[in-house]
Amino acid sequence: MILLVIAIVSTFSVPQGGGFNLTLSEQAYVEVDPCMFFEDSRSSGNFSPGDYRVIVSYGCELGKKEILVRSQSGIEHILIDVEKAENINRKIVELQKEVISLKKSLEDLSQKRDYLQSLVAVLNDINVQLYDKQKELAEKNNMLTSELDRTKQDLENCSKSVTNLESKLLGMQTLLDSAKIDLDHCNSELDSLGNILSNSSFYLNFFKNLAILALAFIAGVFLAMLRRY
């Protein structure tokens, strides 16, 4: 079933420049008179169930106008009586002003659209540059990551070498301490030998002098005996 709702339900009439609601309870094909149109500017089409606003243009001639509604329930012809609008000249002037305002808005929107298009082009260019920069930075990051891995490996190897050197140094220090102890012991023995040599030199000189005196004594005795005989 198709329900028609008119602005003035009792007379089913609509003034020029006016409008009315068309309510559909089911899917239907609707075709209005050429001097009428829906709010989306269509004069015909398939419509889902719901309420739709139909506008009667100021150029619509007075009299009966037909609306065709075709659905699964059948075909229905709806008659609309178009009446003359009051103060049509004033309304036309208002419409002209509205058209001028819409043209100005359209011009502003066109300029804004052009600006936005140029802005989009600039942003696209910046986006490309940023993508290239990001790609370059990613490559550098990969290089730095590889370099960091190599540096970490070198650091690990260096740490192992330092540990080995420290171990060797500790062993050498132990040997050095032992050598110092041996050196001190040798120095002590050398001092002892020096004392012994000093004492030996004294006794050697003493016995040397004693031997000389003995020889001199013997020589004197020998000479005395020679003189006696």
C-alpha positions as CSV (number, residue, x, y, z in Angstrom):
1,M,0.0,0.0,0.0
2,I,1.3,3.5,-0.9
3,L,0.5,6.4,1.5
4,L,0.5,9.9,0.1
5,V,1.0,12.8,2.5
6,I,0.1,16.3,1.1
7,A,0.9,19.6,2.7
8,I,-2.8,20.6,2.5
9,V,-4.3,17.1,2.8
10,S,-7.9,18.3,2.3
11,T,-7.4,19.8,-1.1
12,F,-4.4,17.9,-2.4
13,S,-3.1,21.1,-3.7
14,V,0.4,22.6,-3.7
15,P,1.4,26.1,-4.6
16,Q,4.1,26.9,-7.1
17,G,7.5,26.8,-5.3
18,G,6.0,24.6,-2.5
19,G,6.5,21.0,-1.7
20,F,5.0,17.9,-0.2
21,N,6.0,14.6,1.4
22,L,5.6,11.3,-0.5
23,T,5.6,8.3,1.8
24,L,6.3,4.9,0.4
25,S,5.6,1.7,2.4
26,E,7.4,-0.5,0.0
27,Q,10.0,-0.5,-2.8
28,A,8.6,1.4,-5.8
29,Y,9.5,3.2,-9.0
30,V,8.3,6.8,-8.9
31,E,8.1,9.3,-11.7
32,V,6.9,12.9,-11.0
33,D,5.8,15.6,-13.5
34,P,8.7,17.2,-15.3
35,C,8.1,20.5,-13.4
36,M,8.6,18.7,-10.1
37,F,11.7,17.1,-8.6
38,F,12.9,15.4,-5.4
39,E,15.4,17.1,-3.1
40,D,18.3,15.2,-4.8
41,S,17.2,16.8,-8.1
42,R,15.8,13.5,-9.6
43,S,12.5,13.4,-11.3
44,S,12.2,9.6,-11.4
45,G,13.9,6.5,-10.0
46,N,13.6,3.5,-7.8
47,F,13.0,4.4,-4.1
48,S,13.1,2.3,-0.9
49,P,10.4,2.6,1.7
50,G,10.5,5.9,3.5
51,D,9.6,9.6,3.3
52,Y,10.7,11.7,0.4
53,R,10.3,15.5,-0.2
54,V,9.0,16.5,-3.6
55,I,9.5,20.2,-4.8
56,V,7.1,22.0,-7.2
57,S,9.0,24.5,-9.2
58,Y,7.9,28.1,-9.8
59,G,7.7,27.4,-13.5
60,C,5.2,24.6,-13.0
61,E,1.9,25.5,-14.8
62,L,-1.3,25.7,-12.9
63,G,-3.6,22.7,-12.9
64,K,-3.5,19.0,-12.3
65,K,-0.1,17.2,-12.4
66,E,0.4,13.5,-12.3
67,I,2.7,11.3,-10.2
68,L,3.3,7.7,-11.3
69,V,4.0,5.1,-8.6
70,R,4.7,1.5,-9.7
71,S,5.3,-1.2,-7.1
72,Q,4.6,-4.9,-6.6
73,S,1.2,-3.9,-5.3
74,G,0.4,-2.4,-8.7
75,I,0.4,1.0,-10.5
76,E,-1.1,4.1,-8.9
77,H,-1.6,7.6,-10.4
78,I,-1.6,10.5,-7.9
79,L,-3.0,13.8,-9.0
80,I,-1.6,17.1,-7.6
81,D,-3.4,20.4,-8.1
82,V,-0.8,23.1,-8.6
83,E,-2.0,26.5,-7.5
84,K,-0.6,29.9,-8.1
85,A,1.9,31.1,-5.6
86,E,1.4,34.3,-3.7
87,N,3.9,37.1,-4.1
88,I,5.7,35.1,-6.8
89,N,7.7,38.2,-7.9
90,R,9.1,38.6,-4.4
91,K,9.9,35.0,-4.1
92,I,11.6,35.1,-7.5
93,V,13.8,37.9,-6.3
94,E,14.6,36.0,-3.2
95,L,15.5,33.0,-5.3
96,Q,17.7,35.1,-7.5
97,K,19.5,36.4,-4.5
98,E,19.8,32.9,-3.2
99,V,21.2,31.8,-6.6
100,I,23.7,34.7,-6.5
101,S,24.7,33.7,-3.0
102,L,25.0,30.1,-4.1
103,K,27.2,31.1,-7.1
104,K,29.4,33.1,-4.7
105,S,29.6,30.1,-2.4
106,L,30.4,27.9,-5.4
107,E,33.1,30.3,-6.5
108,D,34.6,30.3,-2.9
109,L,34.3,26.5,-2.8
110,S,36.0,26.3,-6.3
111,Q,38.9,28.5,-5.0
112,K,39.1,26.4,-1.9
113,R,39.0,23.2,-4.0
114,D,41.9,24.6,-6.2
115,Y,43.8,25.5,-3.1
116,L,43.2,22.1,-1.5
117,Q,44.3,20.4,-4.8
118,S,47.5,22.3,-4.8
119,L,48.0,21.6,-1.1
120,V,47.4,17.9,-1.8
121,A,50.0,18.0,-4.6
122,V,52.5,19.7,-2.2
123,L,51.7,17.1,0.5
124,N,52.1,14.3,-2.0
125,D,55.5,15.7,-3.0
126,I,56.4,16.0,0.7
127,N,55.1,12.5,1.3
128,V,57.3,11.2,-1.6
129,Q,60.3,13.1,-0.1
130,L,59.6,11.7,3.3
131,Y,59.3,8.2,1.9
132,D,62.6,8.5,0.2
133,K,64.1,10.0,3.4
134,Q,62.6,7.2,5.4
135,K,64.0,4.7,3.0
136,E,67.4,6.3,3.3
137,L,67.2,6.4,7.1
138,A,66.2,2.7,7.1
139,E,69.2,1.8,5.0
140,K,71.5,3.9,7.3
141,N,69.8,2.2,10.3
142,N,70.6,-1.2,8.8
143,M,74.2,-0.2,8.2
144,L,74.5,1.2,11.7
145,T,72.9,-2.0,13.1
146,S,75.5,-4.1,11.2
147,E,78.3,-1.8,12.4
148,L,77.0,-2.0,16.0
149,D,76.9,-5.8,15.8
150,R,80.5,-5.8,14.5
151,T,81.5,-3.4,17.2
152,K,79.9,-5.6,19.8
153,Q,81.7,-8.6,18.5
154,D,85.0,-6.7,18.5
155,L,84.3,-5.5,22.0
156,E,83.6,-9.1,23.1
157,N,86.9,-10.3,21.4
158,C,88.8,-7.3,23.0
159,S,87.3,-8.2,26.4
160,K,88.5,-11.8,26.0
161,S,91.9,-10.5,25.0
162,V,92.0,-8.2,28.0
163,T,91.0,-11.0,30.3
164,N,93.7,-13.3,28.9
165,L,96.3,-10.5,29.2
166,E,95.2,-9.8,32.8
167,S,95.6,-13.5,33.6
168,K,99.1,-13.5,31.9
169,L,100.0,-10.3,33.8
170,L,98.9,-11.9,37.0
171,G,101.2,-14.9,36.3
172,M,104.1,-12.6,35.4
173,Q,103.5,-10.6,38.5
174,T,103.7,-13.8,40.5
175,L,106.9,-14.8,38.8
176,L,108.3,-11.3,39.3
177,D,107.5,-11.4,43.0
178,S,109.2,-14.8,43.2
179,A,112.2,-13.5,41.3
180,K,112.4,-10.5,43.7
181,I,112.4,-13.0,46.6
182,D,115.2,-15.0,44.9
183,L,117.1,-11.8,44.2
184,D,116.9,-10.7,47.8
185,H,118.1,-14.2,48.8
186,C,121.0,-14.0,46.3
187,N,121.9,-10.5,47.5
188,S,121.9,-11.8,51.1
189,E,124.2,-14.7,50.1
190,L,126.4,-12.3,48.2
191,D,126.7,-10.1,51.2
192,S,127.6,-13.2,53.3
193,L,130.2,-14.2,50.7
194,G,131.6,-10.7,50.7
195,N,132.1,-10.9,54.4
196,I,133.7,-14.3,54.1
197,L,136.0,-13.0,51.3
198,S,136.9,-10.0,53.5
199,N,137.9,-12.3,56.4
200,S,139.8,-14.6,54.0
201,S,141.7,-11.7,52.6
202,F,142.7,-10.6,56.2
203,Y,143.9,-14.1,57.1
204,L,145.7,-14.4,53.8
205,N,147.6,-11.2,54.3
206,F,148.4,-12.3,57.9
207,F,149.8,-15.6,56.9
208,K,151.6,-14.0,54.0
209,N,153.4,-11.6,56.3
210,L,154.0,-14.4,58.8
211,A,155.6,-16.5,56.1
212,I,157.8,-13.5,55.1
213,L,158.9,-13.1,58.7
214,A,159.6,-16.8,59.0
215,L,161.7,-16.7,55.7
216,A,163.5,-13.7,57.0
217,F,164.3,-15.4,60.3
218,I,165.5,-18.5,58.5
219,A,167.6,-16.4,56.2
220,G,169.1,-14.5,59.1
221,V,169.9,-17.7,60.9
222,F,171.4,-19.1,57.8
223,L,173.6,-16.1,57.2
224,A,174.7,-16.1,60.8
225,M,175.8,-19.7,60.5
226,L,177.7,-18.9,57.3
227,R,179.6,-16.2,59.1
228,R,180.5,-18.4,62.0
229,Y,182.0,-21.0,59.8
